[in-house]
Amino acid sequence: MHLLSQAGRWLATIPLCLSLSKAPVAAAEPPIVGSDVLGMLEHWLDANTDLPPRPDLPEIRVVSAQQAALIAGLPGRGHGATRGLYDAQSETIYLVHPWAADDPEDLSVLLHELVHHRQAPRHFYCPAAQEEGAYRAQSAWLAELGLKADVNWIAVILDAGCTPRDIHPD
């Protein structure tokens, strides 16, 4: 179709659009992660962990570092260290922008959060107790690709113990 006639058709629809409902119309956004990528990560988790799959996949959203800090309850601390979050109540994975499905490091963050989605029905003494398993899966997945995860294992294991910190006698 000729560009001018396309523009004419578009301009002709303006009055119609303005006369329709005042409700905002949300444009359909393409999925952040394709079902093929999610399927590959889910299959890897099935083969490499003892965590059973959940009936429904989580919602996945990309957010800014500042939004991630607010979601995590850390207002004003969006310094970029957090790459992903999982909210068990809403079953939503938040990936921190920039995030790309063709970057193995970014995919490993999604895999880490998918582990949390699978862990959600289980009981943990503290939220940090879930991290060791998620980091181990992430590290193993990256190792299969010949990459090394940048994980402070001492901190992860200490936090996973759920012991109180900074205990000082009065």
N, C-alpha and C positions, 0 to 999 in steps of 0.2 A: 504494500500500500504506500502511496506517495506520502511524504512527510507532511506536506501542507494539508492534505485531506485528513491525516491523523490529527493534526493540531486543531483543524476545524471541528472534527467530531468531539474532541476533548473540550473545546470551548463551548460547544453547544450543550454539553452536559452540566455546565456550571450552575445554571438556574435550577435544574432538576435536583442537583446535589444540595443546594442551599435550601430548597423547600422541603427536603426530607427531615426525618427526625433530628432533634437536637442532640441526641445521644452520640457520644464520640464513637467513631468507628476505628477499631484496632486493626491495623494491617497485619496480615498473617506473616509472622517472622519464621524464617527457616530454622530448623532445629540447630542448636549449637553443636550437638554431637549426633552424627548419623547413627541409625540403628545398626549398621554394619560395624562401626567402631565399638558401640556399647556391647553388641553381641560378642565381639572378639574379646573384650575385657571380661565380660561375664563368663565366657567359656574358659578363659585363663584362670579365673577365680575358682570355677568348678573343679578344674584339674589340679590346682595347686594349693587349695586351702580346704579346711574342713567346714567352712561356713556355707550353709545351704542358701540357695537363691531365695529371694523374696518374691511373692506373687506379682508385685508391681515394681517397675523401675522408678527411681526417684525423678523428680523434676530437676532440671539442670539449668542454672542461670549463671551468667557472667556478670560480676559486679566490680566496682572500683575498690581499691585498697581501703578507702575511707568507709565505703559501705560495708565491707567485710569487717572492719574494726567495730563498727556499730552493731552488726549482727552478732559478733563475738562478745559484745558487751565491753569493748575497750574504746570508748569514745576518745577521739583525738590521737589515737596511737596507730593510725594507718600508715605505718612505715614501710610496708611492702613485704615484710617477711612472711606473712600468711599468704599461701597460694591457693588454699581451698578450705571450705568449711562444710560440715554436714549438720543440718537441723533435723533431728529425728522426729520432732512433732509434726512438721509440715512435709517430711520426707523430701527435702530439697537439698541438692548439692549446689553450693555457691563456689564458682571458680573465679579467681581474681584476675582481672584484666591487666595486661594482655594475656590471652590464652588462645592456643591454636591446636586444633586436632591433628595437625601434621608434625607437631613437636613431641618427641618421645618423653621429654621431661614433663611437659604439660599433661600428656596422657597418663603419666605415672601419678600425677596429682589426682586426676579423675579416678584412677584405679584405687588409690588410697581412700578416697571418699566413698567409693563403692563398697570397700571393705566395711566402713562405718555403717553404711546402709544395711549390710548383711548382719552386722553386729547388733543393731538396734534392738531386736527382741530379747537379747541376752542381758543378764544382770552384770554390772561392773561396780566395784566399790567406789570408784571415782571415774570421771571422764578420761583422765590420763591413762587409766588402765587399758583403754581401747587402743591407744596409740602404738604400742609395741607391735601388735599384730598387723596393724595397717602399714607401719613403716617396714616391717619384714616382708610383707607382700610386695610393696612398692620397690624395695631394694632388690628382691628376687626377680621381679619383672624387668627392671632396668638391667640387671646382670645378664639376663638372657639376650639383651640387645648389645651387650658389651659395654654398658655404661655403669657408672658407680653413683649410687645415691649419696647425697650430701646430708648425712644424718649424724647428729651428736648422740651416739648410742648410750653413752653414760647418762646424759640428761633424760633420754627417753626411758631407760630402765629404772632410774631413780624415781621419776615421776610416776611410772606405771605401778610402783609399790604403794602408792596412795598414802605415804607416811606424811605426817604434818612437818612443815618446815619452820625454821626459826623458832624453835622451842627454847626459851630461856627461863631459867628459874627466877622467881621473884626475889 
